[in-house]
Amino acid sequence: MAAAARSTDRPGALEITRKLTDICGPPFARFAGPADEVAGRTARWVAVPGGPHAAAEVLRLAAAHDLTVVPRGAGTKIDWGAAPAQVDIMLDTGRLAGVWHEPHAAPVAEIGAGTPLRAVQATLARTGRRLPVDVPSPGATLGGVLAADEAGPLRHRHGTPCAQLVGVRYLDADGELVSVGESGTVRFDAAAPSGGGDAVLGRGELPGLDVARLLCGSQGGLGVLVSATMRVHAVPASRVWVSRPVWTPLEVHDLVRAVLAAEVAPAAVELDLPVPVPLPRRRIPASHPSVAGRPDHPAVTGRPAAGSLVVLLEGGPSDVIERAERLTAVLGGEAVVNQHAPEWWGRYPFAPGDTALRIEVPAGDLHAAVYALRDAAGAPVPVRGSAGVGTAYAALPGALSPERVASILTAVRGVLLARQGRCVVVAAPAPVRRVVDLWGELPALPRLRSAKAHLDPHHRLAPGRLPGGL
């Protein structure tokens, strides 16, 4: 609050507020409040432009007054990643919303960046279609999902949302509206940074989608997304979840390999490995009221509570039934078929205040990454994610010191390096975020640095949010 109050006293603050109000309308421009922050960095103003042209005017105003701009969607991941060096204007995309150009049976739809995914799915469902995007963040907007490069269980079959892009419209740092797509190109003529040469980003013509996908995961640091044209698919007629209890990462490895070899065309292959509960001192009969109907309860089995491997099958009803039967035979006698997803499906294993990690590794090496994480932490940690593609999330307790988190990351990254994997800190308490290396080794950093130099040479867009302090 104090920071926001001081900002209103700076020369020109009221004039900037008046100009933002002229652009966005009286209800949609204001001084920022204590809740208007990005990873702990408080904004000075909040602007909610009513369309692309108004958003462009906000960026032109920022350029004229050398102000920084950080886009915000629903704010579900506003604390992910590094804190920006400065937030002058928080550009809220809530009014850049809508689903356009989506006639019945069309394979694509253009979607406003500020549109909540739930609204997108509801609109498409009226014509029997869906966006195959099922990210865990409740209330997330499409722009926020793309800016954070977030994906859910359906990434196994359809790829990440960023991989489903057909085109985008975005605003560059000077407020120019740019449209790029599969047939469009963007020209870069400035020289690449020393040491990079043309191999970093290249001079001349760069395919438009290369630029579009650079915006993915950029946290608004390369451009302000206005809309995205995405591939859409028919809603599947039938869905079932085939689940099996699992006990060790090595068992998961063997089962996932068997699932992928079974040719059952899974839509998702998800893993949940919770922290084991302590074993009871004495076994309790399965008929006892406290555990009746729960044969996997540790009091009955005498071993820690199981994790779960769950496979989603989608398609026509008879085809799904046939594939489910084949899959249960592959997974063994403990496998069961359910008409609904388990409670943990599509949810992160971390809570606010935890240090949240994302592990990316070839699927066949995910078990090694989990073992490495357990060894480094000195105890099992909750792990959940897409075992079929080797992407999983883990949670370290928020009470761990920054130094302890750093040592765990060093150990895990050492194991992953030899397996072409990586471990990224998605979110963390402020003391941890200030000390640890959030990204680890990043081969794409020179390309990212070159893109920043071309697209935002004055570092007005979310400065410091990108790796390397960009």
Disulfide bonds with the S-S distance in Angstrom:
Cys162-Cys216 2.42
